[in-house]
């Protein structure tokens, strides 16, 4: 894995000079989210704030401005997201310093998603319901900036990566993953709906909980026009992952999802809005989306090999148990 980038003292001081926060009392690194987007929590007279440098590729001014329009639209419609802080001079939500782009948010206190047996169902259901609410709100937003567009639900051009990873997976497994990707692409095309604004990164690390209740969703960096079916299927994967047990590795971790987390996320979404796809389509997309996401982020180190092995085992398990999972989800509605 690449090392996590950090904000220098010079950067922090240069950016904060453009805000009226009062005296800065504490600066603490927040080692969360993308390693390419460093963050610090600022404790100042006016409160606590999150200072963030945008990752390369997501720092294009029009892309940042579009995501800020979405954040403001969510706030106006009652969705709890971390509010942006404007600069002193022109109340800008984007700050340029050097050749980087920065944002400052009000810091929302809370805890992370709880995967314990007693809480995963509750937390997953709340996150599913919030995604349904956010999708409904996003349909009401009319951005002025051109949004980035996700070209396809499943990107088949990534298949070539599998041929290069013989050090991680064998040829038979690679062939099976290609079959799953192909099926997912056909399924998404056959059930395609009009692309819409999506959050783009709906996973547990972007949810904030307090006293067992979800209080906010953050990180709209990847907000774009894309497939709601993919977003739902991808979220169902993330909120049903099992925590590895002691002694487990990529080769022997549990390949099956946490059924309580999966069913409750689906139930939560369906309680707020009609799902972006049927249970059959969403479950059918899950293994392909899992593989596609892994191939998009894969590196060339041992940890990437381990991730690909674990993803392959989980994707194949879901592919082989689709009918059981579909029946379970259909019975929860």
C-alpha positions as CSV (number, residue, x, y, z in Angstrom):
1,X,0.0,0.0,0.0
2,X,1.3,3.5,-0.7
3,X,2.2,5.6,2.3
4,X,-0.4,8.1,3.6
5,X,0.3,11.6,2.5
6,X,0.4,14.4,5.2
7,X,-0.2,18.1,5.4
8,X,2.8,20.2,6.1
9,X,2.7,22.9,8.7
10,X,3.3,25.4,5.9
11,X,0.2,24.2,4.1
12,X,-2.0,24.2,7.2
13,X,-0.9,27.8,8.1
14,X,-1.2,29.0,4.5
15,X,-4.7,27.7,4.1
16,X,-6.1,28.6,7.5
17,X,-4.9,32.2,7.0
18,X,-7.9,32.5,4.6
19,X,-10.4,31.6,7.3
20,X,-11.7,33.4,10.5
21,X,-11.5,30.6,13.0
22,X,-10.0,32.5,15.9
23,X,-7.0,31.1,17.7
24,X,-6.0,27.6,16.7
25,X,-5.4,25.5,19.7
26,X,-4.9,21.9,18.4
27,X,-4.0,20.3,15.1
28,X,-4.4,16.5,14.9
29,X,-3.9,14.3,11.9
30,X,-6.9,12.2,10.9
31,X,-5.6,9.0,9.3
32,X,-8.9,8.1,7.5
33,X,-10.1,7.8,4.0
34,X,-7.9,7.9,0.9
35,X,-4.2,8.0,1.6
36,X,-3.9,10.5,-1.2
37,X,-6.2,13.0,0.5
38,X,-4.5,14.0,3.8
39,X,-6.7,15.5,6.6
40,X,-6.3,17.2,10.0
41,X,-8.8,18.1,12.7
42,X,-8.4,21.7,13.8
43,X,-9.4,22.8,17.3
44,X,-10.0,26.5,17.3
45,X,-11.9,29.2,19.2
46,X,-14.8,28.9,16.8
47,X,-15.1,25.1,17.1
48,X,-13.6,22.0,15.5
49,X,-13.0,21.8,11.8
50,X,-11.7,19.3,9.2
51,X,-9.1,20.6,6.8
52,X,-8.7,18.4,3.8
53,X,-6.5,18.4,0.7
54,X,-8.2,17.0,-2.4
55,X,-6.5,14.0,-4.1
56,X,-5.1,14.5,-7.5
57,X,-7.7,13.8,-10.2
58,X,-10.5,14.9,-7.8
59,X,-9.1,18.4,-7.5
60,X,-10.3,19.8,-10.8
61,X,-12.1,23.0,-9.9
62,X,-15.3,22.2,-11.8
63,X,-15.4,18.7,-10.1
64,X,-14.9,20.3,-6.7
65,X,-17.5,23.0,-7.4
66,X,-20.0,20.3,-8.5
67,X,-19.6,18.3,-5.3
68,X,-20.0,21.5,-3.3
69,X,-23.3,22.2,-5.0
70,X,-24.4,18.7,-4.1
71,X,-23.4,19.2,-0.5
72,X,-25.2,22.5,-0.2
73,X,-28.2,21.0,-1.9
74,X,-28.3,18.2,0.7
75,X,-28.0,20.6,3.6
76,X,-30.8,22.8,2.2
77,X,-33.0,19.7,2.1
78,X,-32.3,18.4,5.6
79,X,-29.7,15.8,4.9
80,X,-27.0,16.0,7.6
81,X,-23.6,16.4,5.9
82,X,-20.6,18.2,7.2
83,X,-21.1,21.9,6.4
84,X,-18.5,23.7,4.3
85,X,-16.8,26.7,5.7
86,X,-16.3,29.8,3.5
87,X,-13.2,32.0,3.3
88,X,-13.1,35.5,4.9
89,X,-12.6,37.5,1.7
90,X,-15.2,36.0,-0.7
91,X,-16.9,33.2,1.2
92,X,-15.3,30.7,-1.1
93,X,-15.6,27.0,-0.3
94,X,-12.5,26.1,-2.4
95,X,-9.0,27.3,-1.4
96,X,-5.9,27.1,-3.7
97,X,-2.5,27.0,-2.1
98,X,0.5,26.1,-4.1
99,X,-0.7,23.6,-6.7
100,X,-3.3,21.9,-4.5
101,X,-6.9,22.4,-3.6
102,X,-8.3,22.4,-0.1
103,X,-11.6,22.4,1.7
104,X,-12.6,23.2,5.3
105,X,-15.6,21.5,6.9
106,X,-17.3,21.7,10.3
107,X,-16.1,18.6,12.1
108,X,-18.9,16.3,13.2
109,X,-18.2,14.2,16.2
110,X,-19.2,10.5,16.3
111,X,-18.3,6.9,16.0
112,X,-17.7,4.6,13.1
113,X,-19.8,1.8,11.7
114,X,-20.1,-1.1,14.2
115,X,-19.7,-4.6,12.7
116,X,-20.4,-6.4,16.0
117,X,-23.2,-8.9,16.0
118,X,-25.3,-6.8,18.2
119,X,-25.1,-3.6,16.1
120,X,-24.3,-4.5,12.4
121,X,-28.0,-4.9,11.5
122,X,-29.1,-1.6,13.1
123,X,-26.2,0.4,11.6
124,X,-26.6,-1.2,8.2
125,X,-30.4,-0.5,8.1
126,X,-29.8,3.1,9.0
127,X,-27.1,3.5,6.3
128,X,-29.5,1.9,3.8
129,X,-32.3,4.2,4.7
130,X,-30.0,7.2,4.5
131,X,-28.9,6.2,1.0
132,X,-32.5,6.0,-0.1
133,X,-33.1,9.5,1.3
134,X,-29.9,10.9,-0.3
135,X,-30.9,9.4,-3.7
136,X,-34.3,11.1,-3.4
137,X,-32.7,14.4,-2.5
138,X,-30.1,14.2,-5.3
139,X,-33.0,14.0,-7.8
140,X,-34.0,17.5,-6.7
141,X,-30.6,19.1,-7.2
142,X,-30.0,21.0,-10.4
143,X,-26.2,21.7,-10.5
144,X,-24.8,24.6,-12.4
145,X,-21.4,22.9,-13.0
146,X,-20.8,20.1,-15.4
147,X,-20.7,16.8,-13.4
148,X,-18.2,14.1,-13.9
149,X,-19.8,11.0,-15.6
150,X,-19.2,7.3,-14.8
151,X,-18.7,5.8,-18.3
152,X,-20.1,2.3,-17.5
153,X,-21.6,0.2,-14.7
154,X,-18.9,-2.5,-15.2
155,X,-15.6,-1.6,-16.9
156,X,-14.6,-4.6,-19.0
157,X,-11.3,-3.0,-20.0
158,X,-10.0,-3.9,-16.6
159,X,-10.1,-7.6,-17.4
160,X,-6.6,-7.4,-18.7
161,X,-5.4,-6.8,-15.1
162,X,-6.4,-10.3,-14.2
163,X,-3.9,-11.8,-16.8
164,X,-1.1,-9.9,-15.1
165,X,-1.9,-11.2,-11.6
166,X,-0.8,-14.9,-12.0
167,X,1.2,-14.4,-8.8
168,X,-2.0,-13.9,-6.9
169,X,-4.7,-16.0,-8.6
170,X,-4.5,-19.1,-10.9
171,X,-5.7,-19.1,-14.5
172,X,-9.0,-20.9,-13.6
173,X,-9.9,-18.3,-11.0
174,X,-9.0,-15.5,-13.4
175,X,-11.3,-17.0,-16.1
176,X,-14.1,-17.3,-13.6
177,X,-13.7,-13.7,-12.6
178,X,-13.9,-12.6,-16.2
179,X,-17.1,-14.6,-16.6
180,X,-18.6,-12.8,-13.6
181,X,-17.6,-9.5,-15.0
182,X,-19.1,-10.3,-18.4
183,X,-22.3,-11.4,-16.8
184,X,-22.5,-8.3,-14.6
185,X,-22.0,-6.0,-17.7
186,X,-24.7,-7.8,-19.6
187,X,-27.1,-7.7,-16.6
188,X,-26.5,-3.9,-16.1
189,X,-27.1,-3.2,-19.8
190,X,-30.3,-5.3,-19.8
191,X,-31.7,-3.5,-16.8
192,X,-30.2,0.0,-17.4
193,X,-32.0,3.0,-16.1
194,X,-31.3,6.7,-16.7
195,X,-28.0,7.7,-15.1
196,X,-28.4,9.9,-12.1
197,X,-26.4,11.8,-9.5
198,X,-24.8,9.3,-7.1
199,X,-22.7,9.8,-3.9
200,X,-20.0,7.6,-5.5
201,X,-18.4,6.2,-2.3
202,X,-21.1,4.9,0.0
203,X,-19.2,2.7,2.5
204,X,-19.1,2.4,6.3
205,X,-16.0,4.7,6.6
206,X,-18.1,7.6,5.4
207,X,-20.9,7.2,7.9
208,X,-20.9,8.9,11.3
209,X,-22.8,7.4,14.2
210,X,-23.6,8.8,17.6
211,X,-25.1,6.7,20.5
212,X,-26.2,4.0,18.0
213,X,-27.8,6.4,15.5
214,X,-26.5,7.6,12.2
215,X,-26.0,11.4,12.3
216,X,-24.2,12.2,9.0
217,X,-22.6,11.1,5.8
218,X,-19.4,12.6,4.5
219,X,-17.0,12.6,1.6
220,X,-18.7,13.7,-1.6
221,X,-15.4,13.7,-3.6
222,X,-16.6,11.0,-6.0
223,X,-20.1,12.4,-6.5
224,X,-20.9,12.1,-10.2
225,X,-23.5,11.0,-12.8
226,X,-23.6,7.2,-12.6
227,X,-25.5,4.0,-12.0
228,X,-27.7,3.9,-8.9
229,X,-27.9,0.1,-9.3
230,X,-24.1,-0.1,-9.0
231,X,-24.1,2.3,-6.0
232,X,-26.7,0.1,-4.3
233,X,-24.9,-3.2,-5.1
234,X,-21.6,-1.7,-4.0
235,X,-23.0,-0.5,-0.7
236,X,-24.6,-3.8,0.0
237,X,-21.1,-5.4,-0.4
238,X,-19.4,-2.9,2.0
239,X,-22.1,-3.1,4.7
240,X,-22.2,-6.9,4.8
241,X,-18.4,-7.6,4.9
242,X,-17.4,-9.7,7.8
243,X,-14.6,-8.8,10.2
244,X,-11.7,-11.3,9.8
245,X,-11.2,-13.5,12.8
246,X,-7.9,-14.1,14.5
247,X,-5.6,-16.1,12.3
248,X,-7.6,-15.6,9.2
249,X,-6.0,-14.5,6.0
250,X,-7.1,-13.8,2.4
251,X,-7.0,-17.5,1.7
252,X,-9.2,-18.6,4.5
253,X,-11.4,-15.7,5.5
254,X,-15.1,-16.2,5.5
255,X,-16.2,-15.7,1.8
256,X,-19.9,-15.3,2.7
257,X,-21.4,-11.9,3.6
258,X,-22.9,-11.0,7.0
259,X,-26.5,-11.8,6.2
260,X,-27.9,-9.6,8.9
261,X,-26.0,-6.6,7.5
262,X,-27.0,-7.4,4.0
263,X,-30.7,-7.9,4.7
264,X,-30.9,-4.9,6.9
265,X,-29.2,-2.5,4.5
266,X,-31.6,-3.7,1.8
267,X,-34.6,-3.3,4.2
268,X,-33.4,0.2,5.2
269,X,-33.1,1.4,1.6
270,X,-36.5,-0.1,0.6
271,X,-38.2,1.5,3.6
272,X,-37.3,4.9,2.2
273,X,-37.5,4.5,-1.6
274,X,-38.1,1.9,-4.2
275,X,-34.7,0.2,-4.7
276,X,-32.7,1.3,-7.7
277,X,-32.9,-2.3,-9.0
278,X,-34.7,-5.5,-8.1
279,X,-33.2,-7.9,-5.6
280,X,-32.3,-10.2,-8.4
281,X,-30.4,-7.5,-10.3
282,X,-28.7,-6.1,-7.3
283,X,-27.4,-9.5,-6.1
284,X,-26.4,-10.3,-9.6
285,X,-24.3,-7.2,-9.8
286,X,-22.6,-7.6,-6.4
287,X,-19.8,-10.0,-7.4
288,X,-19.1,-8.1,-10.7
289,X,-19.0,-4.7,-8.9
290,X,-16.7,-6.2,-6.2
291,X,-14.2,-7.4,-8.8
292,X,-14.4,-4.2,-10.8
293,X,-13.8,-2.1,-7.8
294,X,-10.8,-4.2,-6.8
295,X,-9.3,-4.1,-10.2
296,X,-9.7,-0.3,-10.3
297,X,-7.6,0.2,-7.2
298,X,-5.1,-2.7,-7.3
299,X,-1.4,-2.1,-6.9
300,X,1.6,-4.3,-7.4
301,X,2.4,-5.3,-3.8
302,X,1.6,-8.2,-1.5
303,X,-1.3,-6.5,0.1
304,X,-2.9,-6.0,-3.3
305,X,-2.4,-9.7,-4.1
306,X,-4.1,-10.6,-0.8
307,X,-7.0,-8.2,-1.5
308,X,-7.5,-9.8,-4.9
309,X,-7.5,-13.3,-3.5
310,X,-10.1,-12.3,-0.8
311,X,-12.3,-10.5,-3.4
312,X,-12.2,-13.5,-5.7
313,X,-13.3,-15.9,-3.0
314,X,-16.1,-13.6,-1.9
315,X,-17.3,-12.8,-5.4
316,X,-17.4,-16.5,-6.4
317,X,-19.3,-17.3,-3.3
318,X,-22.0,-14.7,-3.9
319,X,-22.2,-15.7,-7.6
320,X,-22.8,-19.3,-6.6
321,X,-25.4,-18.4,-3.9
322,X,-27.4,-15.8,-5.8
323,X,-30.8,-17.6,-5.6
324,X,-30.5,-17.9,-1.8
325,X,-29.6,-14.3,-1.3
326,X,-32.3,-13.0,-3.7
327,X,-34.9,-15.1,-1.8
328,X,-33.7,-13.7,1.5
329,X,-33.9,-10.1,0.3
330,X,-37.3,-10.5,-1.3
331,X,-38.7,-11.9,1.9
332,X,-37.5,-8.8,3.9
333,X,-39.6,-6.3,1.9
